[in-house]
């Protein structure tokens, strides 16, 4: 008959100049949590003040943020006995406005090999980056959805250089 324990510090799974997606772990069994309250504060940069969100899951996407701005995020869990203390804070800085690179123009996925746990991905860089040195691609971020969460992307991100 106690409020839940504070969740873990959030981690970024996707970050752009105006959005981020965060995930965190509940330290209390998720079935015993009614919702999470996410406090986001712009601490340096373009502003935006303080924002508060509620979520029933441990994944949240936030849009409408300012480019090149540091945001501090802390999360509390709530059940029928009340809210937990805020969990540890984490800070994230949105990218600069001109750092958005378009997605690859073509993508092929081949899962026909002998190993059912192996996928082969092939892609072509976006043509808009070929003549613009400021947008030269130095790596790719690949996010995997195993289908178990509907359309929600898993928190696993792979960086390919």
Wavefront OBJ file of the C-alpha trace (Angstrom):
o trace
v 0.000 0.000 0.000
v 2.767 2.352 -0.997
v 3.416 4.622 -3.945
v 5.730 3.115 -6.570
v 9.489 3.573 -6.512
v 11.056 6.229 -8.736
v 11.751 5.116 -12.334
v 15.238 5.024 -13.818
v 16.772 7.978 -15.628
v 15.445 8.297 -19.183
v 17.573 7.483 -22.228
v 17.185 8.937 -25.729
v 16.343 6.487 -28.512
v 15.763 9.117 -31.225
v 16.850 12.751 -31.425
v 16.355 15.467 -34.068
v 16.424 19.258 -34.016
v 12.789 19.509 -32.819
v 11.909 16.066 -31.375
v 13.173 13.345 -29.137
v 11.954 9.922 -28.102
v 12.903 8.680 -24.659
v 12.558 5.405 -22.820
v 13.041 4.459 -19.167
v 12.663 1.505 -16.823
v 10.023 1.219 -14.157
v 11.555 0.024 -10.883
v 8.077 -1.054 -9.759
v 6.283 -3.805 -11.690
v 4.634 -2.059 -14.641
v 1.229 -3.586 -13.774
v 1.371 -1.692 -10.450
v 1.869 1.696 -12.136
v -1.156 3.697 -13.342
v 0.924 6.201 -15.330
v 4.217 8.058 -15.510
v 4.575 11.830 -15.256
v 7.412 13.174 -17.368
v 8.790 16.625 -16.458
v 10.801 18.315 -19.205
v 12.559 21.636 -18.694
v 14.526 23.683 -21.230
v 17.686 24.546 -19.311
v 19.844 26.138 -22.023
v 19.420 27.285 -25.602
v 16.259 28.194 -27.478
v 13.861 28.022 -24.589
v 10.515 26.327 -24.329
v 10.082 26.569 -20.563
v 8.687 23.609 -18.681
v 6.478 20.849 -20.093
v 4.693 17.957 -18.404
v 3.419 14.776 -20.050
v 1.646 11.652 -18.823
v 2.246 8.234 -20.353
v 1.069 4.718 -19.572
v 4.092 3.226 -21.345
v 7.832 3.610 -20.792
v 8.325 5.290 -24.172
v 7.489 8.902 -25.051
v 7.987 11.006 -28.185
v 8.047 14.775 -27.729
v 7.816 17.228 -30.637
v 7.782 20.996 -31.011
v 11.130 21.446 -29.279
v 13.661 24.162 -30.071
v 16.848 23.309 -32.006
v 20.202 23.409 -30.167
v 18.505 23.375 -26.766
v 19.406 21.368 -23.665
v 16.396 19.737 -22.014
v 16.386 18.172 -18.557
v 14.014 15.226 -18.051
v 12.865 13.533 -14.839
v 10.073 10.987 -14.419
v 7.763 9.924 -11.584
v 5.513 6.844 -11.448
v 2.012 6.998 -9.962
v -0.317 4.313 -8.659
v -3.511 4.440 -6.584
v -1.431 5.253 -3.471
v 0.206 8.317 -4.996
v 3.264 9.407 -6.969
v 6.827 8.259 -6.516
v 9.616 10.765 -6.043
v 11.112 11.987 -9.304
v 13.705 9.602 -10.695
v 17.227 10.658 -11.650
v 17.440 13.507 -14.164
v 18.963 13.157 -17.594
v 19.788 15.965 -20.027
v 19.621 15.896 -23.824
v 20.506 18.528 -26.417
v 18.454 18.760 -29.590
v 20.412 18.926 -32.826
v 20.983 22.132 -34.759
v 18.286 23.004 -37.281
v 20.456 22.277 -40.321
v 21.621 18.832 -39.168
v 18.609 16.904 -40.500
v 19.690 14.518 -43.227
v 17.057 12.837 -45.379
v 16.527 9.082 -45.187
v 18.090 6.769 -47.779
v 16.244 6.710 -51.106
v 16.120 2.933 -51.471
v 16.111 0.185 -48.886
v 15.994 -3.570 -49.392
v 15.617 -6.150 -46.652
v 16.529 -9.791 -47.212
v 15.691 -12.380 -44.588
v 15.918 -15.399 -46.873
v 19.262 -16.745 -45.609
v 19.826 -19.954 -43.659
v 19.838 -18.199 -40.278
v 16.305 -17.122 -39.208
v 17.863 -14.493 -36.903
v 19.778 -12.698 -39.682
v 18.621 -9.862 -41.923
v 20.612 -8.251 -44.699
v 19.941 -4.550 -45.283
v 21.063 -2.618 -48.376
v 20.450 1.063 -49.048
v 21.486 3.988 -51.244
v 22.403 7.378 -49.778
v 19.968 10.218 -50.447
v 20.872 12.073 -53.644
v 20.351 15.444 -51.905
v 23.556 14.830 -49.915
v 25.787 14.074 -52.915
v 26.350 17.711 -53.941
v 26.143 19.292 -50.501
v 29.295 18.828 -48.358
v 27.400 20.016 -45.269
v 25.117 16.995 -45.536
v 27.692 14.261 -46.188
v 26.482 11.104 -44.436
v 28.991 9.764 -41.905
v 26.827 6.918 -40.589
v 23.318 5.532 -40.323
v 20.992 4.820 -37.431
v 18.960 1.635 -37.787
v 15.995 1.033 -35.482
v 14.450 -2.417 -35.231
v 10.769 -3.222 -34.630
v 10.232 -6.873 -33.776
v 6.444 -6.508 -34.115
v 5.695 -7.303 -30.464
v 4.819 -3.678 -29.608
v 2.600 -2.943 -32.591
v 4.014 0.084 -34.371
v 6.263 1.184 -31.494
v 9.970 1.043 -32.351
v 12.117 -0.949 -29.992
v 14.652 0.952 -27.899
v 17.488 -0.822 -29.717
v 19.392 1.471 -32.051
v 22.317 0.382 -34.175
v 24.861 2.857 -35.531
v 26.589 1.983 -38.799
v 29.596 4.036 -39.859
l 1 2 3 4 5 6 7 8 9 10 11 12 13 14 15 16 17 18 19 20 21 22 23 24 25 26 27 28 29 30 31 32 33 34 35 36 37 38 39 40 41 42 43 44 45 46 47 48 49 50 51 52 53 54 55 56 57 58 59 60 61 62 63 64 65 66 67 68 69 70 71 72 73 74 75 76 77 78 79 80 81 82 83 84 85 86 87 88 89 90 91 92 93 94 95 96 97 98 99 100 101 102 103 104 105 106 107 108 109 110 111 112 113 114 115 116 117 118 119 120 121 122 123 124 125 126 127 128 129 130 131 132 133 134 135 136 137 138 139 140 141 142 143 144 145 146 147 148 149 150 151 152 153 154 155 156 157 158 159 160 161
